[in-house]
């Protein structure tokens, strides 16, 4: 899409469907803002149920966008998530594709 070529709605099809899900996008945005986060923090930050968060963390981990670790912190088991380089790139690519589309709509 350039000034010579107006908005092409087919470009929406190129969006990463894993990240485009509002639930997973919330999780990715939280993880971009911190080095790592535990399950409880992400639950509160995204306002997701534990079951919904768990299912979506699994999907993001399967795509390689996040890393999940089980740790003991002061003898308490914790699930810790962090975004991977692939996840950062995917979010950047998503933003780079969606941004110009939204800019065109605002004109």
Secondary structure as GFF3:
##gff-version 3
##sequence-region A 1 107
A	DSSP	three_ten_helix	9	14	.	.	.	ID=ss1
A	DSSP	alpha_helix	17	20	.	.	.	ID=ss2
A	DSSP	alpha_helix	22	32	.	.	.	ID=ss3
A	DSSP	beta_strand	37	38	.	.	.	ID=ss4
A	DSSP	alpha_helix	39	46	.	.	.	ID=ss5
A	DSSP	alpha_helix	50	62	.	.	.	ID=ss6
A	DSSP	beta_strand	66	73	.	.	.	ID=ss7
A	DSSP	beta_strand	76	83	.	.	.	ID=ss8
A	DSSP	alpha_helix	85	106	.	.	.	ID=ss9
###
